[in-house]
Amino acid sequence: MLYDPNSKRIKGREHLIEYRKAYQKNKL
């Protein structure tokens, strides 16, 4: 749900940052 190719294509770096934040949150 978080990982959206279209959203990544549009936002790019912002999406990557959000993805990393979500990943760290899930890891904890």
Buried (B, 14 or more C-beta within 10 A) or exposed (E): EEEEEEBBEEEEEEBEEBBEEEEEEEEE
